[in-house]
Amino acid sequence: MTGSRNGRRDARGRQGFASMPAEKVREIARLGGKAAQARGTAHRWTVIEARAAGQKGGRVRWIKRIVPDACELFAAMPRLLGEGGS
């Protein structure tokens, strides 16, 4: 909750990026990405990082498809990911 010290909600409402239209936020993000690329500080995925991310995403998608109940999902996750467990 945004508010003053006494806990009341500010009359200002949404602030910062939350108050901007989505197009404006995207434009700012795009410019930030271009600036990071120009400075050479942008993250570049290595082959190993990209492969690991793809495997992780595929694994999660597969698990969600075969174990739709969240409780079962969390109980089964170590076994399905090959991390031991019962």
N, C-alpha and C positions, 0 to 999 in steps of 0.2 A: 504494500500500500504506500503510495506516495503521500506525504503529508508533512505537517509541521511537527514540532516536538511534542505537542499535546495529542498526537494521534489522529487528528482530523484530516480528511482528504483535502488536498490542495484544490483550489478553484481553477487552477491552470489546466488540469486534465492531462492529456497526453503531451509528452515533451520529446524533443530530439527527433530521432528517426521515426519514432512511433507517430509523430504528428505530420510527417511528410507523406505525400502521395507515393505509391509504390514505384512509379516511373522515376521519380526524383532520387529515391534511395538506390535504385538500380544504376542510374547514371553516375552517382557518387561512387558506388562500388566499382563500376567499370573504369572510371578515371583512376581510382586507387590501384586497381590491378595493373593498368597501363604504366603508372608511375613506378610501381614495384618492379615491373619488367625492365623499365628503362634504367633503374638504379642497379639492377642485378640482384635484388634482395628477394625476389619472388621465389616461392618453393617450386622446384621441379621434381616430379616423381621419378624415382629410379625404377628400373625394370622390376627389381625385387619388391619395392614398396607397392607398385601397381599390381603385381601378381598377388601379393598378400591381401590387398584391399579387395580385389575381385573375388578371391577365394572366400574371404570372410562374408562378403555380401551374398554370394551364392549359397554358402552354408546356412546363413540366417534365413534366406528365402526358402530353402529346402526344408529346414526345421519347422518353420511356420506353416508350411503346407502339410506336413505329415503330423504335426502335433498342434492342433488349433487351440487347445485350452492352455492358457498362460501358466497355470500351476503345473501342468504336466510338462510344459516346455522347460521351465526352470529346473524341474526335477531331472529331466532327461538330458539337459544340455551338456553336462560333463561327459556322459557316456557317448552322446552323439558326436561330440567334438574330439573324442579320443583322449580325454584327459583323465581316464580312470573312472572311479565311482562304481556304484553297484549296477 
